[in-house]
Each structure stands twice: as structure tokens, then as C-alpha cells.
């Protein structure tokens, strides 16, 4: 069975900090509080499967 690897980090305080994530060898991106919780269609109920 293949092993899935992911990594995430956050720098700063929650409202003004930022972070980055990688999943596998080909998925990566950045995240901020605003992009995760205040942007349209953002939040834990998103259907994309990540919970940063």
C-alpha cells in the first residue's frame, strides 16, 4: 500500500500569519486566515478535502 505524505507550517499569529502546505509530490500552496476562513466558499465545509 502506498504511503501518503503531507506537510504544513504556519508562521505568525492566527489572524495575520501565513502558512504553506504540500501534499505528495505535486500539490502545494499557501494559506492565510483570510483565504481559509473569510474568502467566499471558504471554511471547514469545503469539498476539497483539506482542513488547514
N, C-alpha and C positions, 0 to 999 in steps of 0.2 A: 504494500500500500504506500503511495507517495506521501511525503511529509509536506504540509503546507507551512510556510514561514511568513510572518508579518512582523513589522516593527513600527512603532510610533514614538514621537517625542514631543514635548511641549516646553516652551521657554517663556518665562514671564508669568504674570498673574492671569487669572482666567479671563477677565473682560478685555484686556489689552494685549495679551500674549499671542503667540502663534505657534504652530506646530507643523510637523511633516509626517507622512506615513509612506510605507512601502508594503506591498503585498506580492509575494512571489518575485519573479524576475522582471515583470513588465508593468506593474501598476504602482504608481507613486503620485504624490501630490501634496499640496499644502492645505492647511486649515486654520481658520481663525474662529473666535467665538461668534462673530457676526456671520460668517459663512456657514457655520454649523447650526446656529440656533435662531438667527434673526433674518436670514435670507428667505425669499419666497420658496416654499416647498421644502424648507429645512426642518430638521428635528428628528427625534428618535423614531418617528413613524415612517420615515422614508423607506422606499422599497429597494434601495441599492445595497443593503446588507451590511454596511459598516456602522459601527456605533462609536465613533470618535467624539 
